[in-house]
């Protein structure tokens, strides 16, 4: 459905590619409702990248994923940006946010309370900045 919606050419080939990227190629014939929550999340990621958008929007993409799937997601994000794409991601995992980001921001009450390039931070500095940004916003 999504491939046709975006008018993708060679749709079956592209579906096969993204299913392989998210590790779901063996489940291609199954109904979505028969899959576990984590497998459905993998398919949601596949659907998001199917049409190769320039900007990939991810809302807590690591939640509900097992360790293997989180590693897959990190690799996908890295390859996406290496190939010229952009990723805008919201997460409550400071560790993953810092690991995967080029630039981090803290949102509080709908506004950016803090922003910094990734290379200027380590995890402890980011945790401190996060706590401070939330305290100031209250």
C-alpha positions in Angstrom: 0.0 0.0 0.0 2.7 2.6 1.0 4.8 1.8 -2.0 1.9 2.4 -4.3 1.0 5.5 -2.4 4.4 7.0 -3.1 4.4 5.7 -6.7 7.6 3.6 -6.2 9.1 1.8 -9.1 10.4 -1.7 -8.7 8.3 -2.0 -5.6 8.8 -5.7 -4.9 12.6 -5.2 -5.0 12.4 -2.2 -2.7 10.1 -4.0 -0.2 12.6 -6.9 -0.1 15.5 -4.5 0.5 13.8 -2.7 3.5 12.6 -6.0 5.0 16.2 -7.2 4.9 17.4 -4.0 6.5 15.0 -4.4 9.4 15.5 -8.2 9.7 12.0 -9.1 8.7 12.5 -10.8 5.3 11.4 -14.2 6.7 8.1 -12.7 7.9 7.1 -11.1 4.6 4.1 -13.2 4.1 2.6 -12.8 7.6 -0.2 -10.5 8.5 0.9 -7.5 10.6 -1.5 -8.2 13.4 0.0 -11.7 13.9 3.4 -10.1 14.6 4.8 -9.2 18.0 4.9 -5.5 19.1 8.7 -5.4 18.4 8.2 -6.9 14.9 5.5 -4.4 14.2 7.9 -1.6 15.2 10.5 -3.0 12.8 7.9 -2.9 10.0 7.0 0.7 10.9 10.7 1.5 10.5 10.7 -0.3 7.1 7.6 1.7 6.1 9.3 5.0 7.1 12.4 4.4 4.9 10.6 2.6 2.0 10.3 5.7 -0.2 13.8 7.1 0.8 12.6 10.4 2.3 15.2 13.2 2.6 14.2 13.7 6.3 13.4 10.7 8.4 11.1 11.6 11.4 11.4 9.2 14.3 9.4 9.4 17.5 11.0 7.2 20.2 12.0 4.6 17.6 13.9 2.4 20.0 11.0 1.8 22.4 9.6 -1.7 22.2 12.7 -3.0 20.3 15.0 -5.7 21.6 18.8 -5.2 21.7 19.3 -6.6 18.3 16.7 -4.3 16.7 18.1 -1.3 18.6 21.5 -2.1 17.1 19.9 -2.4 13.6 18.2 1.0 14.1 21.5 2.6 15.1 23.1 1.3 12.0 20.2 2.4 9.8 20.4 5.9 11.3 24.2 6.1 10.7 23.9 4.9 7.1 21.0 7.3 6.5 23.0 10.3 7.5 26.2 9.1 5.8 24.2 8.9 2.5 23.0 12.5 2.9 19.7 12.0 4.7 18.7 13.8 7.8 17.1 12.3 10.9 15.0 14.2 13.4 14.4 11.9 16.4 12.6 12.3 19.7 13.7 10.0 22.4 13.7 9.7 26.2 16.9 7.7 26.1 19.7 10.2 26.7 22.2 7.5 26.0 20.8 6.6 22.6 20.1 10.2 21.7 23.7 11.1 22.4 25.1 8.0 20.7 23.1 8.6 17.5 23.0 12.4 17.2 25.1 15.0 15.5 23.3 17.7 17.5 21.1 17.3 20.6 18.3 19.4 21.9 16.1 19.3 25.0 12.5 20.1 24.6 10.6 21.4 27.6 7.0 22.6 27.5 7.0 22.7 23.8 10.2 24.8 23.5 13.8 24.1 22.9 15.4 24.6 26.4 18.9 23.5 25.4 20.8 22.6 22.2 24.5 21.7 21.6 26.5 19.8 19.0 27.2 16.2 19.9 31.0 16.6 19.9 30.7 19.1 22.8 29.1 16.6 25.2 29.7 13.4 27.0 27.0 11.5 28.7 27.4 13.1 32.1 27.6 16.6 30.7 24.4 15.9 28.7 22.6 14.5 31.7 23.5 17.6 33.7 22.4 19.9 30.9 19.2 17.9 30.6 18.4 18.2 34.3 19.3 21.9 34.3 17.2 22.7 31.2 14.1 21.0 32.7 14.6 22.8 36.1 14.9 26.2 34.4 11.8 25.5 32.3 9.7 24.8 35.3 
